[in-house]
Amino acid sequence: MKSAIYVEKGQFKIGEGERRAPASDEVTLRVGYVGLCGTDLHVYHGNMDHRVCPPGVIGHEMSGVVETVGAEVSGFIVGDKVVVRPLDYCGECPACDAGHSHICHKLKFMGIDTTGALQSYWTVKARTLHKLPGTVDLRRGALVEPLAVACHDVARARVAAGEKVVVLGGGPIGQLIALVARARGAEVLISEPTPVRRTYATDAGFSTFDPGSGSLTDHVMAWTGGKGADIVFEVAGVQPTVDAMTEIAAVRGRICMVAIHSAKAQVDLFKFFWRELELVGARVYEAADFDAAIELIASGQVDVDALITSVRPIDDIQLAFETLDSPDPGMKTLLECA
């Protein structure tokens, strides 16, 4: 059994790992593919050592096949294709009692706070599983988790058909938000400074804007006939996009904060008063978001294939992270763990 072990800042190694037998409420999965994301890159940079506690196994965007089923598990059998919703919640705190276990007061994120999926076999609680239909292969299944993020963001922003949506930041999550918003009937503009990411967006049929080429506010006002955007997603996590989000929002527009900000940003609160704007936060996902993401892929409403720019064996873990940390990281790298 192989596992990709985070050793220290900038360094992974391949180790033997240990296959753990499932408890009565758990299953052991044969891991198929694991996607790498921005959070994993933060781990690679050494910024999350206080949570990962190296040496450790990370990885949370995954797909796999049920290998062994615990004695009390129902609804899953050996051979089922599944994905994991990597949230380990307490079930007892006020947030959990209110039905918001995804923001549990004691939430542990699997693959960061606990052992993750970058290994041949992964044993997890059965309550975290979502079954994949036969038409969704394991490669596409590895995109369910980030697509569920986008589904949650779009749901929090209450995107409706016919609305004008601006996505500030055209990385993988920004692109997925755009795809989900379009599937909900919205018209989407992606603002992104990187040419290769604008190309991905253009190839997917979206309007794009280079914020270095002129005034985004003027462009959005022209695009919306002077109204402004009904909904703005702030996905970049930098001060210029925080400035832009209040400038381009329409009267009673909605702003969804998706990005994680490492420092306190300055926000123009006067615009919230003057235009009666709304600001909502969106953190990870709920079970319904995973179900929605699986349905979007299975039905063909969202095509995730174009976002998969690299598939490597788990042995290439170090090279995969070096590429992810380069000026041209692509969109989504998958590591094959079988």
C-alpha positions as CSV (number, residue, x, y, z in Angstrom):
1,M,0.0,0.0,0.0
2,K,1.3,3.4,-1.0
3,S,0.8,6.8,0.6
4,A,2.0,10.2,-0.2
5,I,3.4,11.7,2.9
6,Y,3.8,15.4,3.6
7,V,7.2,15.6,5.3
8,E,7.8,19.3,5.7
9,K,7.5,22.6,3.8
10,G,8.0,21.9,0.1
11,Q,8.6,18.2,0.5
12,F,6.5,15.0,0.0
13,K,7.7,11.4,-0.2
14,I,6.1,8.1,-1.1
15,G,5.8,5.7,1.8
16,E,4.3,2.3,2.5
17,G,1.3,3.5,4.6
18,E,-0.9,1.3,6.7
19,R,-4.4,0.0,5.7
20,R,-6.8,0.4,8.7
21,A,-9.7,-2.0,9.1
22,P,-13.0,-0.3,9.3
23,A,-14.9,0.1,12.6
24,S,-18.6,-0.9,12.6
25,D,-19.7,2.5,11.2
26,E,-16.9,2.9,8.7
27,V,-15.9,1.7,5.2
28,T,-12.5,1.2,3.6
29,L,-12.2,2.7,0.2
30,R,-9.8,1.8,-2.6
31,V,-8.8,5.3,-3.7
32,G,-9.1,6.0,-7.4
33,Y,-8.1,9.7,-7.9
34,V,-7.3,12.6,-5.7
35,G,-7.4,16.2,-7.0
36,L,-5.1,18.9,-5.7
37,C,-6.4,22.3,-4.8
38,G,-5.3,25.7,-3.3
39,T,-5.7,24.4,0.2
40,D,-3.2,21.6,-0.5
41,L,-0.9,24.2,-1.9
42,H,-1.0,26.1,1.4
43,V,0.0,22.8,3.0
44,Y,2.9,22.5,0.6
45,H,4.0,26.0,1.5
46,G,4.1,25.0,5.2
47,N,1.3,27.3,6.2
48,M,-0.9,24.6,7.7
49,D,1.7,22.6,9.7
50,H,-0.2,23.4,12.9
51,R,-3.2,21.4,11.5
52,V,-1.5,18.8,9.4
53,C,1.2,18.0,12.0
54,P,3.7,16.5,9.6
55,P,4.5,13.8,8.7
56,G,1.0,13.3,7.5
57,V,-1.2,12.2,4.6
58,I,-3.4,15.0,3.1
59,G,-6.0,15.0,0.2
60,H,-9.7,15.5,0.2
61,E,-10.9,15.8,-3.4
62,M,-11.3,12.2,-4.2
63,S,-13.2,9.3,-5.8
64,G,-12.9,5.6,-5.1
65,V,-14.5,2.2,-4.7
66,V,-15.9,0.6,-1.6
67,E,-13.5,-2.2,-0.6
68,T,-14.7,-3.3,2.9
69,V,-17.9,-2.4,4.8
70,G,-18.2,-2.1,8.6
71,A,-20.7,-4.4,10.4
72,E,-23.3,-1.7,11.0
73,V,-23.1,0.1,7.7
74,S,-26.1,0.0,5.4
75,G,-26.7,1.6,2.0
76,F,-23.3,0.7,0.6
77,I,-21.8,-2.5,-0.7
78,V,-18.4,-3.6,-1.9
79,G,-17.8,-2.3,-5.4
80,D,-19.9,0.9,-5.1
81,K,-18.2,4.0,-6.7
82,V,-18.3,6.8,-4.2
83,V,-16.9,10.2,-3.2
84,V,-16.3,11.5,0.3
85,R,-17.7,14.6,1.8
86,P,-14.6,15.3,4.0
87,L,-16.2,16.9,7.1
88,D,-16.0,15.2,10.5
89,Y,-18.5,17.0,12.7
90,C,-19.4,16.5,16.4
91,G,-23.2,16.3,16.0
92,E,-23.8,18.0,19.4
93,C,-22.8,21.7,19.2
94,P,-25.3,24.6,18.5
95,A,-24.4,24.6,14.8
96,C,-25.0,20.9,14.4
97,D,-28.2,21.1,16.4
98,A,-29.4,23.8,14.0
99,G,-28.7,21.6,11.0
100,H,-25.5,23.3,10.0
101,S,-23.0,20.5,10.7
102,H,-20.8,21.7,7.8
103,I,-19.8,24.7,10.1
104,C,-19.7,22.6,13.3
105,H,-18.0,24.4,16.2
106,K,-15.5,21.5,16.4
107,L,-15.3,20.7,12.7
108,K,-12.4,18.6,11.6
109,F,-11.6,18.7,7.9
110,M,-10.5,15.3,6.7
111,G,-7.3,15.5,4.8
112,I,-6.0,18.4,6.8
113,D,-7.0,17.9,10.5
114,T,-7.1,14.1,10.1
115,T,-5.6,11.6,7.6
116,G,-6.5,12.2,4.0
117,A,-7.0,10.4,0.7
118,L,-3.5,10.4,-0.9
119,Q,-3.0,6.7,-0.3
120,S,-4.1,3.4,-1.8
121,Y,-6.8,2.7,0.8
122,W,-8.7,5.2,3.0
123,T,-10.9,4.2,5.9
124,V,-13.7,6.8,6.7
125,K,-17.1,7.0,8.4
126,A,-19.9,5.8,6.2
127,R,-21.9,9.0,6.8
128,T,-19.4,10.9,4.7
129,L,-20.1,8.9,1.5
130,H,-22.0,9.8,-1.6
131,K,-22.6,7.2,-4.2
132,L,-21.7,7.9,-7.9
133,P,-24.1,6.7,-10.6
134,G,-22.7,4.3,-13.1
135,T,-22.4,7.0,-15.8
136,V,-19.9,9.0,-13.8
137,D,-16.4,7.6,-14.0
138,L,-13.8,8.0,-11.2
139,R,-11.9,10.8,-12.9
140,R,-15.0,13.0,-13.1
141,G,-15.9,11.9,-9.6
142,A,-12.8,13.5,-8.2
143,L,-14.2,16.8,-9.3
144,V,-17.4,16.4,-7.3
145,E,-15.9,17.9,-4.1
146,P,-14.8,21.2,-5.7
147,L,-18.1,21.3,-7.7
148,A,-20.0,20.9,-4.5
149,V,-18.1,24.0,-3.2
150,A,-19.5,25.9,-6.2
151,C,-23.0,24.5,-5.7
152,H,-22.9,25.8,-2.1
153,D,-21.7,29.2,-3.2
154,V,-24.4,29.5,-5.8
155,A,-27.1,28.4,-3.4
156,R,-25.9,30.9,-0.7
157,A,-26.1,33.7,-3.3
158,R,-29.6,32.6,-4.4
159,V,-28.7,32.7,-8.1
160,A,-31.8,32.7,-10.3
161,A,-32.4,32.4,-14.0
162,G,-31.9,35.6,-16.0
163,E,-29.6,37.3,-13.4
164,K,-26.2,38.8,-14.3
165,V,-23.4,37.3,-12.4
166,V,-19.8,38.5,-12.1
167,V,-17.1,36.1,-10.8
168,L,-14.0,37.8,-9.6
169,G,-11.2,35.2,-10.0
170,G,-11.1,32.6,-12.7
171,G,-9.3,29.8,-10.9
172,P,-10.8,26.3,-10.6
173,I,-13.4,27.3,-8.1
174,G,-14.3,30.5,-10.0
175,Q,-14.7,28.5,-13.2
176,L,-16.9,26.0,-11.4
177,I,-19.1,28.7,-9.9
178,A,-19.5,30.1,-13.4
179,L,-20.6,26.7,-14.7
180,V,-23.1,26.1,-11.9
181,A,-24.5,29.6,-12.2
182,R,-25.0,29.2,-15.9
183,A,-26.7,25.8,-15.3
184,R,-29.1,27.8,-13.0
185,G,-29.9,30.1,-16.0
186,A,-27.7,33.1,-15.1
187,E,-25.5,35.0,-17.5
188,V,-21.9,35.0,-16.3
189,L,-18.8,37.3,-16.7
190,I,-15.5,36.1,-15.3
191,S,-12.9,38.8,-14.4
192,E,-9.4,37.2,-14.4
193,P,-5.9,38.7,-15.0
194,T,-4.2,35.5,-16.1
195,P,-4.5,34.9,-19.9
196,V,-4.5,31.1,-19.8
197,R,-7.4,31.2,-17.3
198,R,-9.3,33.6,-19.4
199,T,-8.8,31.2,-22.3
200,Y,-10.4,28.4,-20.3
201,A,-13.3,30.6,-19.5
202,T,-13.7,31.8,-23.1
203,D,-13.5,28.2,-24.4
204,A,-16.3,27.3,-22.0
205,G,-18.5,30.0,-23.5
206,F,-18.2,32.7,-20.8
207,S,-17.6,36.4,-21.3
208,T,-14.3,37.5,-19.8
209,F,-12.5,40.6,-18.7
210,D,-8.9,41.4,-18.0
211,P,-8.8,43.7,-15.0
212,G,-5.5,45.0,-16.1
213,S,-6.9,46.3,-19.4
214,G,-9.1,49.0,-18.1
215,S,-12.0,49.8,-15.8
216,L,-13.9,46.7,-14.6
217,T,-16.7,48.9,-13.3
218,D,-17.2,50.6,-16.7
219,H,-17.2,47.2,-18.4
220,V,-19.8,45.7,-16.0
221,M,-22.0,48.8,-16.3
222,A,-21.9,48.5,-20.0
223,W,-22.6,44.8,-19.9
224,T,-25.6,45.3,-17.6
225,G,-27.0,48.4,-19.3
226,G,-26.0,50.6,-16.3
227,K,-27.6,48.4,-13.7
228,G,-24.6,46.6,-12.2
229,A,-24.3,42.9,-11.4
230,D,-27.1,41.2,-9.6
231,I,-24.6,38.9,-7.9
232,V,-20.9,39.1,-7.4
233,F,-18.7,36.2,-6.3
234,E,-15.4,37.3,-4.7
235,V,-13.1,34.3,-5.3
236,A,-9.7,35.9,-5.6
237,G,-9.1,36.9,-2.0
238,V,-7.2,40.1,-2.6
239,Q,-7.9,43.8,-1.8
240,P,-8.5,44.9,-5.4
241,T,-11.3,42.4,-5.8
242,V,-12.8,43.4,-2.5
243,D,-12.8,47.0,-3.8
244,A,-14.4,45.9,-7.0
245,M,-17.2,43.8,-5.5
246,T,-19.0,46.8,-4.0
247,E,-18.3,49.0,-7.1
248,I,-19.9,46.7,-9.6
249,A,-22.9,45.4,-7.6
250,A,-26.4,46.6,-8.5
251,V,-28.8,48.2,-6.2
252,R,-29.8,45.4,-3.8
253,G,-27.2,43.3,-5.4
254,R,-25.8,40.2,-3.6
255,I,-22.1,39.6,-2.9
256,C,-20.9,36.1,-2.0
257,M,-17.6,35.9,-0.2
258,V,-15.9,32.7,-1.3
259,A,-12.2,33.5,-0.9
260,I,-10.3,32.9,2.3
261,H,-8.6,36.2,3.3
262,S,-5.3,35.8,5.2
263,A,-5.5,39.4,6.5
264,K,-8.4,41.7,7.3
265,A,-9.6,43.4,4.1
266,Q,-11.0,47.0,3.9
267,V,-14.6,46.9,2.8
268,D,-16.6,49.9,1.6
269,L,-19.5,49.7,4.0
270,F,-21.0,52.9,2.7
271,K,-21.9,51.1,-0.5
272,F,-23.8,48.5,1.5
273,F,-25.9,51.3,3.1
274,W,-26.3,53.3,-0.1
275,R,-27.3,50.5,-2.4
276,E,-28.8,48.1,0.2
277,L,-26.3,45.4,-0.7
278,E,-26.2,42.0,0.9
279,L,-23.0,40.1,1.8
280,V,-23.1,36.4,2.5
281,G,-20.3,34.0,3.4
282,A,-20.0,30.6,1.9
283,R,-17.9,27.9,3.6
284,V,-17.4,24.4,2.2
285,Y,-20.7,22.5,1.5
286,E,-23.6,20.6,2.8
287,A,-24.8,17.1,1.9
288,A,-27.3,18.5,-0.6
289,D,-24.5,20.3,-2.4
290,F,-22.7,17.0,-3.0
291,D,-25.9,15.5,-4.4
292,A,-26.4,18.6,-6.6
293,A,-22.8,18.3,-7.9
294,I,-23.2,14.7,-8.8
295,E,-26.4,15.3,-10.6
296,L,-24.9,18.2,-12.6
297,I,-22.1,16.0,-13.8
298,A,-24.3,12.9,-14.4
299,S,-26.8,14.9,-16.4
300,G,-24.2,16.6,-18.5
301,Q,-25.3,20.1,-17.4
302,V,-21.7,20.7,-16.2
303,D,-18.8,19.4,-18.2
304,V,-15.8,19.1,-15.9
305,D,-13.5,17.3,-18.4
306,A,-11.9,20.5,-19.7
307,L,-10.8,21.4,-16.1
308,I,-8.7,18.2,-15.8
309,T,-5.4,19.4,-17.2
310,S,-3.1,16.7,-15.8
311,V,-3.4,13.1,-14.5
312,R,-0.3,11.7,-12.8
313,P,0.5,8.6,-10.7
314,I,0.8,9.1,-7.0
315,D,4.5,8.5,-7.3
316,D,4.7,11.9,-9.0
317,I,3.4,13.8,-5.9
318,Q,6.5,16.0,-5.6
319,L,6.5,17.0,-9.3
320,A,2.7,17.6,-9.1
321,F,3.1,20.1,-6.3
322,E,6.1,21.8,-8.0
323,T,3.9,22.2,-11.1
324,L,1.0,23.5,-9.0
325,D,3.3,26.0,-7.5
326,S,4.6,27.2,-10.9
327,P,3.4,30.2,-13.1
328,D,1.4,27.8,-15.2
329,P,-0.3,25.3,-12.8
330,G,-3.1,24.4,-15.2
331,M,-6.6,24.0,-13.8
332,K,-6.9,20.7,-12.0
333,T,-4.3,18.0,-11.4
334,L,-5.4,14.5,-10.4
335,L,-3.2,11.9,-8.8
336,E,-4.1,8.3,-9.5
337,C,-3.8,6.3,-6.3
338,A,-4.8,2.8,-7.4
